[in-house]
Amino acid sequence: MIKINGARLIEDLENQGKIGWKKGEGLFREAYSEDYIKVRDYVERRMKEAGLKTRVDTVGNIFGRLEGRDSKAKTILTGSHLDAVKAGGMLDGAYGVIAGLEALRTLKESGVQPRHSIEAVGFIAEEGGPLGGTYGSRAFTGQMETPPSDEVLESYGMKKKDIADARADIESYAAFMELHIEQGPVLWRKKIPIGIPTAIVGITRYKGCVSGEANHAGTTPMLERKDAVYQTVVLLHEWLEYMRAQENMVCNIGYIDVEPGQIGIVPGETRFGIEIRSTEKENTHNAVNKLKEIFSKAEICTANVELWVDKPPVKLDEKVIDAIEGVSRELDIECMRMPSGASHDASPLARVMPAGMIFVPSINGISHNKEESTEKEDLIKGAAVLANTLLKLDTILA
Ligand SMILES: [Zn+2]
């Protein structure tokens, strides 16, 4: 077992959290912004000070490498992202990068040279935006089936070639580990410091449309209206009641637009988005069938739903999960297995190599908010589990 430097971890976390922080508003550190480059430079400097070999790839992901003693062994990768949502907190993403750095410098100081080389990575543009979410990690793993348009890329100073050039030789990697705050209330409520995700939810989105007829809101009798809002409410009510009775699955109607959207006109049309998240493909499949069945029951308007996004769930690696659990036990830190309801850089990584995640509690379950916070002792425990799991993977992986 190695012992990380908790005070140094917290100091680095606080230092990086000041870059892009606006008082009273939170962290503003969008990918490719001036503050983003500043934080990446900060991380690079700290990596160099720790004696790691650094590189920034063609899309802007940063790596710090600790050379292993067996040049034929594959590389173990750990990290997360350095960008943040607007008005977000200082832990979402950056915690996993700084903890990866702390793990590697602890190893270096302890004089233990691992057999595998180990790299700490700070991925770019994980949060959604014009580039699409998990942009840096998808470029790294070569999962860019629908790349952003040339126009969008150009606005960030990039070309399609940069995406292709950022693609790593995945065969040279043995595993990926991501430490992240939970961003939900489960661990905090249960007072368990370590969560071990077994799968990351799939996200399926449908666009819905209900078409009726716009008409005069004062003269058209109630029962003669082809009122799109009435029909939408009836259908979505049945759908939401169905979803509220399901387990291991959540659903969100994130917006409903009404046309013409005037108080004196009977609504002629509604358009809305329906999102389903689950770690089980079958759950989502059944829910989608139910959704279609409910929408086929529209009586006074026509209603339809159309597939918009379909990202399948990803299983995390059993070997890595067992390693994290074993290390937590050896460190006498309580842990539990759980699903991840949010998407992470680990999603694209887990599709191409064994991957695992470690969660720490978010105070009151709050994230994507300036109030996002985690107890210092939990932050230190998470980093300790990460560092020792990397060491364990070094002994068990080929
Ligand atoms: Zn994140």
Boltz pocket constraint, residues with backbone or C-beta under 6 A from the ligand:
constraints:
  - pocket:
      binder: B
      contacts: [[A, 81], [A, 92], [A, 93], [A, 126], [A, 180], [A, 343], [A, 344]]
      max_distance: 6.0
